[in-house]
Amino acid sequence: MGRNIKNHAATAAVAAAVLLLTATPANAASPQGSAVTAASSYATCSTTRVKSVANNLPIRYWADIEAPVLTTAQYGYQYSCNPWEDQGGGVVLGGRYTACGGSGANGWIAIVWGPGQLGFTYMTCLRDV
């Protein structure tokens, strides 16, 4: 279990570094109309709960903008997330996207959707709660 926590922390650090390199200015609005104050505020699933800071946020079957949409989140919706990489969760590096202040970002969060099913969405549009 300790190894999983270390792996999660390492993955989150890599994803945060990628986002720091790709983040747009703090006052830039996303297509959903949200503003992001800093890359460090993006979700990492460290609390196992996340909330959407955007409207019409697509939750997809896998971590790519070409993946089919499972459902759509609205501002304030909260979800459980899976922090364990060995179970397909945590911060997942996937297809690149531009949303919620991140440009060319590729960090995705695995949302627990049902028994044995995960959905994936942009970590730039989520916050840990």
C-alpha positions as CSV (number, residue, x, y, z in Angstrom):
1,M,0.0,0.0,0.0
2,G,2.9,2.4,0.8
3,R,4.2,1.8,-2.7
4,N,0.8,2.8,-4.2
5,I,0.8,6.1,-2.2
6,K,4.4,6.9,-3.4
7,N,3.4,6.1,-7.0
8,H,0.3,8.3,-6.7
9,A,2.4,11.2,-5.4
10,A,4.9,10.8,-8.2
11,T,2.2,10.7,-10.9
12,A,0.5,13.7,-9.4
13,A,3.8,15.6,-9.4
14,V,4.5,14.7,-13.0
15,A,1.0,15.8,-14.0
16,A,1.3,19.1,-12.1
17,A,4.6,19.8,-13.8
18,V,3.1,19.1,-17.2
19,L,0.2,21.4,-16.4
20,L,2.6,24.1,-15.2
21,L,4.3,24.1,-18.5
22,T,1.1,24.2,-20.5
23,A,-1.2,26.4,-18.3
24,T,-2.5,29.6,-19.8
25,P,-2.4,32.9,-17.9
26,A,-4.5,32.8,-14.7
27,N,-7.1,35.2,-15.9
28,A,-7.8,33.3,-19.1
29,A,-11.3,31.8,-19.3
30,S,-11.9,28.3,-20.4
31,P,-14.5,27.4,-23.1
32,Q,-16.9,26.6,-20.2
33,G,-16.4,30.1,-18.8
34,S,-14.4,29.1,-15.7
35,A,-11.2,30.8,-14.7
36,V,-8.3,29.0,-13.1
37,T,-6.1,30.7,-10.5
38,A,-3.1,28.4,-10.5
39,A,-2.0,25.1,-11.8
40,S,-1.5,23.8,-8.2
41,S,-5.3,24.1,-7.7
42,Y,-6.0,21.4,-10.3
43,A,-7.4,18.1,-8.9
44,T,-5.1,15.2,-8.2
45,C,-7.6,12.9,-6.5
46,S,-5.6,13.2,-3.2
47,T,-8.9,13.3,-1.2
48,T,-10.7,10.7,-3.3
49,R,-13.5,13.4,-4.0
50,V,-13.5,16.0,-6.7
51,K,-15.9,18.6,-7.9
52,S,-16.4,20.2,-11.3
53,V,-15.6,23.9,-11.8
54,A,-17.1,23.9,-15.3
55,N,-20.5,23.4,-16.9
56,N,-21.0,20.8,-19.5
57,L,-17.8,19.0,-18.6
58,P,-17.6,15.7,-20.5
59,I,-16.8,12.5,-18.6
60,R,-15.5,10.0,-21.1
61,Y,-15.0,6.3,-21.4
62,W,-11.2,6.7,-21.6
63,A,-8.7,9.5,-21.3
64,D,-8.9,11.0,-24.8
65,I,-11.0,13.7,-26.4
66,E,-12.0,11.2,-29.1
67,A,-13.5,8.8,-26.5
68,P,-17.3,8.6,-26.3
69,V,-19.0,10.7,-23.6
70,L,-20.3,8.7,-20.7
71,T,-22.1,11.7,-19.1
72,T,-21.7,15.4,-18.6
73,A,-21.0,17.2,-15.3
74,Q,-22.2,20.6,-14.4
75,Y,-20.5,23.2,-12.1
76,G,-20.4,22.0,-8.5
77,Y,-21.1,18.3,-9.2
78,Q,-19.0,16.1,-7.0
79,Y,-17.7,12.6,-7.7
80,S,-15.6,9.9,-6.1
81,C,-12.3,9.4,-7.8
82,N,-9.9,6.4,-7.7
83,P,-6.4,7.4,-6.5
84,W,-4.8,4.0,-7.1
85,E,-2.9,3.7,-10.4
86,D,-2.7,-0.1,-10.2
87,Q,-6.6,0.0,-10.4
88,G,-6.6,2.3,-13.4
89,G,-7.2,5.5,-11.4
90,G,-5.5,8.6,-10.1
91,V,-4.0,11.1,-12.5
92,V,-3.9,9.5,-15.9
93,L,-1.8,10.9,-18.7
94,G,-3.9,10.8,-21.9
95,G,-4.9,12.8,-24.9
96,R,-4.2,16.5,-25.0
97,Y,-6.9,19.1,-24.5
98,T,-7.5,22.8,-23.8
99,A,-10.0,23.5,-21.1
100,C,-10.4,25.5,-17.8
101,G,-7.2,27.4,-18.1
102,G,-5.0,24.6,-19.4
103,S,-3.8,24.6,-23.0
104,G,-2.3,21.4,-24.4
105,A,-2.8,19.7,-21.0
106,N,-2.9,15.8,-20.8
107,G,-3.8,15.1,-17.2
108,W,-7.1,13.3,-16.6
109,I,-8.8,12.2,-13.4
110,A,-10.4,8.7,-13.2
111,I,-14.0,9.2,-11.8
112,V,-15.7,6.2,-10.1
113,W,-18.8,5.8,-12.2
114,G,-20.1,2.4,-11.1
115,P,-18.9,-1.0,-9.8
116,G,-15.8,-1.7,-11.8
117,Q,-16.4,1.3,-14.2
118,L,-14.3,4.4,-14.4
119,G,-15.0,7.6,-16.4
120,F,-12.2,10.1,-17.3
121,T,-12.3,13.9,-17.4
122,Y,-10.0,16.9,-17.5
123,M,-8.0,17.4,-14.3
124,T,-7.9,21.2,-15.1
125,C,-11.7,21.4,-14.7
126,L,-11.8,19.6,-11.3
127,R,-10.8,20.5,-7.7
128,D,-10.2,18.2,-4.8
129,V,-12.8,18.5,-2.1
